Amino acid sequence: MSKDTLTITDNRTGKTYEVDIANGTIKAMDLRKIKVSEEDFGLMTYDPAFQNTASTSSKITFIDGDKGILEYRGYPIEQVAEKASFLEVVWLLQNGELPNAKQLEGFRNQVTMHTMVHENMREFIDGFRYDAHPMGILLSTVGALSTFYPEAKNVGDATNRRIQMTRLVAKIPTLAAYAYRHRRGLPIVYPDNDLSYAGNFLNMMFKMTEPKYRPNPAVEKALDVLFTLHADHEQNCSTSTMRVVGSSKADPYSALAAAAAALYGPLHGGANEEVIYMLRKIGSKERIPDFIKSVKAGEGKLMGFGHRVYKNYDPRAKVIKRLADEVFDAIGKNPLIDIAIELEKIALEDEYFVKRKLYPNVDFYSGLIYEAMGIPLDMMTVLFAIGRTPGWLAQWEELLNDPEQKIARPRQVYLGPSRREFVSIDKR
């Protein structure tokens, strides 16, 4: 009769141990009983970059990378992106169920009420250099918000916690737009709460002298969908950072600033920028074969292809590819799209890339859409952060409510010198 256990024989001692298996995992602490002697610390796992270590259990997002599946609270991303507004998705991630009409309206009103930021924040932003990167401004201003809401440190108070979460969802687009306007030497535009979440962000970004900004419906819809596609993605680098910082019971503004800093890295949130740079470097469809050869020779990288989790076509990329057609029909085609489509076609037919399971990911087409909208390259990661905010917050709150979670403190394997005596400076 089979048992949900794993039998381990330690060949150093000849001893056999039995450890429980639950949900396809064994508890790392169960390995500590495997020792050579009583003084031995016990066996540890060594897993750089956490490639095969589950640091938490979660009910928020499910991914099957081999099958190309992404689900928010059980709902397939394809359905959520097509049928739900971004604020519905925010509610879903934070509460576990889709809102009814009354709940959604109430939540929309709460978010709308918190879109403004203190005028001191505008003065703070004015202190940045004229050419400061918008992502650097965003993560700095998010962290600074904790000083405006000192009660946020009471993370054990569920009601207070939800107020801060709503504030963050509401204020992130405002801070992002302020960062954009500062970079371009433009006066800030205050929120217009007659507009939708995405429409208001476009207003704060692009309004000039017109009395009332009217967003292009296709662009407004596309931006809402792009926010949804980025809303959560399991235990990625920035989400893991949010949980690690949150495990110390830090306030959500500080934890989210840390998550945004992780997203700032080019290997995480900056990937769609790299796709644009790559396509510009290729320059034309005729030069794609030579580019493919250089990638195979190790002289370049195929950006926007492959993913740490997905070994199949990223389901978000399928949605974005359809979305790109709608946006380009409404506002004009990004000239790089022809290169992108041809590059995808050639790569998906090439045995070199197929064998390595390198399929387009969410970053391959998202940058093209952003650029067509008039979003500059240095703002693309900022938009990623706006979309990811509700996922970060849902993961943060789940962590706080999980009785198994303690302050994060990974182990290390020490490879430095053994104990030695200090030598005074005159004898060195």
N, C-alpha and C positions, 0 to 999 in steps of 0.2 A: 504494500500500500504506500502510495507516494505521500510525502510530507513537504510542507512549505518551509524547508530548512536547507541549509548548505553545510556540508561536512568538509572541514578543512584539516588536512594533516600537515603539521609543521615538521618538515624533514630535518630541521636542526635538532629537534628533541624527540621526534617520533610520536609526540602527543597528537591526539585528534580532538577537534572542537566542532560543536554543532551550533550554528547561529540561525536565527529566524529570518525568513524572507517575507516581506510585506510590500505589496504594490510594486513588485519587481526590484526591491532594494533590500540591502542589509544595512543595519545601523553601524556606522563607523565605530561607535564606542564599544560595540560587541567585539571588535578586533583587539581591543586593549587587553583582554584577558589572555591573549596569545603572547607568552613571554618565554624567554630563555631561562630566566631566573627570577626570583622574587623581587630583586632590585631593578630588574628591567622595566622600562617605562611601559612597554607593551607595543604591539604592532599598530602602525598608522598607515593610511593610504597616502600616496604621493600623486597629486593631480594638478599640475600647473595649469592655470587658466580654467579650472573647474570643468574640464571637458566631459567628465563622466561622474560628476558629483551633484547630487540633489541637495541643495542647502535649505529647502523649505518644501512644504506641501501647499498647494494653492487650488482655489476653485474658480479662478478668474479666466485664464486663457489656456486653451489646449492647442498644441501644435503636434502634427505628425509630419515630420520633415520628409520621410520617404514617400509618403502619399500626397504631399503638397496640401495639407489640411491646416487651416487656422480657424479657430472658433472662439468667440467671446461669450463666456457663460453658456456654451453649448450651441450658440447660433453661428452658422457658417459665415465667414467674412463676406462672401459674395452676396448673401442675402441682406446682411446688415448694411453693407455699403450702398446697396441699391435702394433699400426701402426705409432706412432709418435716418433721421437727422443726427448731426453730431451730438447735440445735447441729449437726445434719446440714448445714444451710446454711452455718454458720460454717466447718465442715471443707471443704465444697465450694468456698467462696470462696477459702480460703487454700491449698488443695491442688490444685484443678482438677478433682477427681473426687469423686463421692459416696463416703462411707465404707462399708465393709462392717460387719457387726454387731460384730466384734471391735474394729475401729478406732474405731467410735463409742463403744463401752463404755469403751475406754481413754481416749479424749478426754474423755468425760463425767467420768471419775474425776479426770483432770488439772484440769479446770475446777473441780470440787467441792473439790479440795484447796486451791485458791487463793481461795476466796470471802471468807475473813476478811481484814480490814485491821488494820494495827497500831493499838494503842490510842492512840498519839499522834495518829492521824488523827481519832479521836473528839474529843480535846481541841482539835484544830485547828478542827473544825467548831463546837464550843461557843463559839469566839471570834467567830463571825459574829453579827450582830444577829439578834434574834428573828424579824424580818420579812424577812430576806435571801431573795432569789429563789433557788429551788432550782437553777436553771441556773447562776447565778453561783457557788453553792457547788460544784456538780459540776465545772465547768471549773477552778476553783481547786484543788480536792482532787486532780483527775487530774494537774494540773501538779506538785503537791507530791509525788506518788508517785515522781517521778524522784529525789527526795532520799533515798527509802527504798531505792532499787535503783540505786545509782551505776554498777553494772556494765552497766546498760541502754545506756549511751553507746557500748558496743562493738557498733555496729550491723552491722559486717562479719562478726561471728560468727553463723553461721546458727542454731546450737543455742541460743545465748544469746538471739537474736532471738525464736525461737519461745517460749521460756519467758516473755519479757516480753509477748508477744502473748496467751498463754493467761492470764497474770495480769490483763491489762486486760479481757478478755472476762469473767473471773470476778468482778472487783472493781467494775466499773462499776455493776452493779445494787445492790451493797452501799452504795456511796457515794451513789447516787441515793436509795435508801431512807433513809439517814441524813439526807440533806438534807431530805427530806419530813418526817421525824419532828422534826427541829430546828425547822422552820418552824412546826410545830403544838405545840411544847412537850411532845412525848411522849418517853419514854425509848426509846433505840434497841433494836431487836430483832436479835439475831445470826442469821446464816444457819442454816437447817435443811437440811442436805444429804441428808435423806431425800426431799426434794421435788424436783420438776423445776426447770429453770432459771426458767421463768415462775412456777411455783408458789412457789418460794423467794422471788422478788421480791415477790409478793403477801403472803407471810408477813411479810417485813421491813417492808412498808408498813403492813399492817392488823392484825396480831396485837395483841390487847389482853391480857386476863387469862386467856384459855383456855390450858390446859396444852399443847395441840397445835393448831396452826392447820391447817384443812382447806380449801384453796381450792375455790371452785365450779368443777367441771370445765369448764363452758362458758366461764367467764371465763378460766380457765387456758389453755384451747385457743385462745381468741380472742387473748389477749395474745401467745402464741407465734407465731401467724400474723401479727399486726401487727408484731412484731419482724422476722419474715422479709420482709414487704413493704417494710420500710425498710432492709434490710440493705445494699444498695448501689444506686447510681443513677448510675453513670458519673461524668463530671467536673463535678459540680455545685460550688457555691461552697465548701462545707465540705471536700469531697474534694480539690478543687484546692488548698485551703489546706493540707491534710494533706501533699500532695505537695510544695508549695512549701517548707514548713518542713522536711519530710523531706529535701529536696534538699541542705540544709546539713549533713546527717548528724546532725541533732538526735535525741535519744533519743525513743522512741515516745510516752512520757508527755507530753513537751513538745509534740510534734507534734499529738497527739490533743487536748490542751487547746486548741491554736490552732484545730483543726477544730471543736471544740465551741463556741468563741467565735464562729466564723462561723455556726454553726447557730443560735446564740442570737438572731440578727437576725430581726425580724418578717417580712422578705421571704423567709426560708428556713424555719427550723424552727418559727416561730411562726404559720404560716398556719392551722393547724387551730384555734388559739385564736381567730383572727379570724373564722373561720366561725361559731363559737359566739356570739361577740359580735353578728355580723350577724343570725343567726337569732333571737336574743333581742330585737334591735332591731325586727325585722319583727313579731314577737309573735303573729301569727295568719295563717292562710291567706288571709283576706279582704284583708289588707294587702299581699299579694305584688304585685298589679298596680301599685299605687302605687310600691312599691319598684323594680320593673322600670323604670318610667318615670323614676325619679330616676337610676338607673344610666345609662340612655340619654342623659339630659340632662347627664351628667358630674358629678352631685351625690353620687355614691357609687360603691362598687365591689362587684362580684359576687365575693365571696371563695369560694375552693374551686373556681373554674372557670378553665380555661385553664392553660397550662404553657409554660415556655420551650422545652421539647423537643417535647411531645406536641401534635399538631394533629389528634388523634383522641381517642377516649375512653381515658383513662388505664387500662391493664389492671389496675392495682392497685385502682382505684376499683371495678371490677366485682367483685373478690374481697371487698372491704370491704363492699359493699352486701349481698352474701349473708351475710357474717359478722354484720352488724348484726342481721338477722332472728333468727339463732341466739342471739345474746346477749340480745336483748330478750325472746325467748320464755322464756329461763331466769331472768332477773332483773328483768324489767319493762321497758316501753318508755320510752325517753327522749321526753318530750312534744314535743321540738323536731323529731322525725323526720317527723311529718306535714307540718310546714312545709317541711322539706328536700326531701321527695319531691315535693311540689307545686311548689316552686321549680324543681327539676330538670326536671320535666315541662314547665312553662311556658317555661323558658329553652331547652330543646332543640327546642321547636316555634317559637320566635321567630326570624325571619329575621335580626334584628340580631346575635344571638349565634351562630347557625349560620354566617352569612357570615364571622364572625371566628374560626370554629373553636374556640369556647369550650365545652369539655366538662368535666364534673366530673373533678377530679383526686383524688389519694390523701387530701388534707386534708379533702375535703368531708364524708365520713362518719366518718373516724377519730376526730375530736373528739367526735362524738355517742356513739360506742362507749366511749371513755375516760370521758366524763362519766357514762354509765350504770353503769360499773364503780365509780364513786366516786373517779375520778382528778380532782383539781382542775385548773383551767385552767393554773396556773403549773407543773404537773408534766408537761404534755403534750409540751413540747419535750425534757424530760429523757428521757421514754420513747423519743422519736425518737432521741436520742443513744445509748441502750442498743442499739437495733436497728441503728443505723448503724455502731457500733464495729467489727464484723468486716469490713465493707466498707472502712472507713478503713484498717484494719491490712493488709488484703490489697493495697490500692492502694499503701500505704507500702512494703511488702516488694517488690512488683513494681518500684517505682521504684528501689529499692536494687540490684536485680538486672539493671537495664536498662543495658547499656554505653553507650547513646546519651545517657543523662541526665547533666546537669551541674547545678550549683547554679543555681536559677532567677534570672533577671536580665532582666526585660523592658526593651525600649527605650522611649524617650519622644520626642515631638515637642516641642521647646523653642519656646515662643512668647513668652518674656520679653524684657526689654530686651537690646540688644546691648552690647558691652563699653563701660564708662564708668569714669571716674576717681573714686576715693574723695574725698569732700569732708569736711573736718574739722568737728566739731560746732559750732565757733564761726562757721562760714561758711554753715551751712545755714539 
